[in-house]
Amino acid sequence: MRAIGSLSANEATVGDVSHTESYARAGELLRALAAPVRIAIVTELAATGPRHVHELVDRLQVTQPLVSQHLRVLRSAGVVRAERHGREIAYSLVDEHVAHIVADAVTHAGEGRP
């Protein structure tokens, strides 16, 4: 197995984006997901669709400032989008890819380890 940096120029490019750039972006995405509350938010949005902050607070049993803080991180990472409905903002997943990543990670974490 070769190290990431040892790929040839031909192997390191897919379209216009190098593997190194893709790895960096994937790392940023995984860092954005690297908190139990954020994993719970993504899981909840995947299961139920768009939710307001107060609904996530009730469902996850954490404080409103904590949910809002984690939603800001997820939003800046491009994981969730916000849509204003009157005085409230509904949050939803940008796409289902992240939901699958999170579901697989949760499943993997729950499997027995030797």
Salt bridges, closest charged atoms under 4 A:
GLU11 OE2 - ARG2 NH2 2.61
GLU21 OE1 - ARG25 NH2 3.87
GLU44 OE1 - ARG59 NE 3.02
GLU55 OE1 - HIS52 ND1 3.31
GLU83 OE2 - HIS85 NE2 3.22
GLU88 OE1 - HIS52 NE2 3.86
GLU88 OE2 - HIS54 NE2 2.95
ASP95 OD1 - HIS97 ND1 3.33
GLU111 OE1 - HIS108 ND1 3.70
